[in-house]
């Protein structure tokens, strides 16, 4: 298990029909996984686009075809069987009832950033996902109840936190030809001493630190529409295929998320605004 980072979550703007079907907790959970999936896929697209304008190809990818790299970046999260309730009702239950230990493999998320300079510096969130052998959960942790587990995890980081609600759900993740799940995972919701919302993801198979990071980062790589990268086919084709209209999804962090299918795409409005910016002339420092 690991120590989680506290987050403040912005309530998303969603169509009324979606609100009628999902609780706030389910909306936050689905949005987090959808955003992580988008960011993982965008890594391959942005790297290939930069290589097309002269950025060196990483040595470990030199022998891998463009098609394979794009295919290997596809990830799918299927979330189901949501249970939302009062946090106090589950604190005496065992950890493993809500956070299933990993089996043979875990999806590790290496946090990082890409950068590109074209008249100005652009940076964006670029998490890299890799399957790793599962790390066994110590017996003393597996036998804990949730109250003791949370105290062990967050006592120093969040001594004044008050947990209010939870969302328990099942996850099935498919990535690079492997499917793991369904398994149970958990989000806890509460507030800090100042009344701000705190959200803590706990997932034994998909790296919860990566899930948490995707909730707070600006996700869309603006360089793909505001620089000469927008003329590279691998970037323009991907954006044209993935961009979503904000009228039909939640818009946040430069992306729109279709929560029913747990996927995000570039915000159509962000794409249009970025492409409307004239590119600098050669040698123009902008």
HUKA-V365824 format. One record per pair of residues at least 12 apart in sequence whose ideal C-beta (glycine too) atoms are under 6 Angstrom apart, sorted by sequence separation. I is the first residue (numbers start at 1). J is the second residue. If there is no record, write none. Layout:
I|J ; I|J
//
This chain:
114|126 ; 170|182 ; 171|183 ; 188|200 ; 244|256 ; 255|267 ; 113|126 ; 254|267 ; 112|126 ; 170|184 ; 171|185 ; 187|201 ; 111|127 ; 186|202 ; 251|267 ; 254|270 ; 48|66 ; 109|127 ; 110|128 ; 168|186 ; 185|203 ; 9|28 ; 109|129 ; 167|187 ; 244|265 ; 107|129 ; 108|130 ; 166|188 ; 183|205 ; 243|265 ; 242|265 ; 243|266 ; 245|268 ; 108|132 ; 165|189 ; 242|266 ; 44|69 ; 163|188 ; 164|189 ; 180|205 ; 243|268 ; 44|70 ; 105|131 ; 106|132 ; 164|190 ; 163|190 ; 239|266 ; 106|134 ; 162|190 ; 243|271 ; 44|73 ; 105|134 ; 161|190 ; 162|191 ; 104|134 ; 161|192 ; 41|73 ; 102|134 ; 239|271 ; 160|193 ; 173|206 ; 219|253 ; 220|254 ; 40|75 ; 218|253 ; 219|254 ; 220|255 ; 101|137 ; 218|254 ; 219|255 ; 161|198 ; 37|75 ; 37|77 ; 33|77 ; 96|142 ; 220|266 ; 225|271 ; 226|274 ; 30|79 ; 95|144 ; 225|274 ; 220|270 ; 225|275 ; 94|145 ; 95|146 ; 226|277 ; 228|279 ; 222|274 ; 92|145 ; 93|146 ; 95|149 ; 91|146 ; 26|82 ; 90|146 ; 91|147 ; 25|84 ; 23|84 ; 50|116 ; 46|114 ; 98|168 ; 87|163 ; 87|164 ; 87|165 ; 87|166 ; 43|126 ; 84|167 ; 100|183 ; 127|210 ; 100|184 ; 83|168 ; 39|125 ; 98|184 ; 40|127 ; 82|169 ; 99|186 ; 39|127 ; 81|169 ; 98|186 ; 40|129 ; 81|170 ; 79|169 ; 80|170 ; 125|217 ; 78|172 ; 125|219 ; 77|173 ; 124|221 ; 76|174 ; 109|207 ; 106|205 ; 107|206 ; 108|207 ; 75|175 ; 122|222 ; 109|210 ; 122|223 ; 102|204 ; 111|213 ; 99|202 ; 101|204 ; 102|205 ; 72|176 ; 100|204 ; 99|204 ; 116|223 ; 118|227 ; 118|228 ; 29|167 ; 1|141 ; 25|165 ; 25|167 ; 3|153 ; 29|187 ; 119|280 ; 25|189 ; 119|286 ; 36|210 ; 36|211 ; 39|214 ; 46|221 ; 36|214 ; 32|211 ; 35|214 ; 42|221 ; 39|219 ; 49|229 ; 52|232 ; 38|219 ; 32|215 ; 49|232 ; 79|262 ; 35|219 ; 49|234 ; 77|262 ; 48|234 ; 49|235 ; 8|196 ; 9|197 ; 8|197 ; 9|199 ; 6|198 ; 7|199 ; 45|238 ; 4|200 ; 7|212 ; 5|212 ; 7|215 ; 7|216 ; 38|255 ; 34|257 ; 31|257 ; 38|264 ; 34|262 ; 30|259 ; 33|262 ; 34|263 ; 35|264 ; 34|264 ; 30|262 ; 14|250 ; 12|250 ; 12|252
//
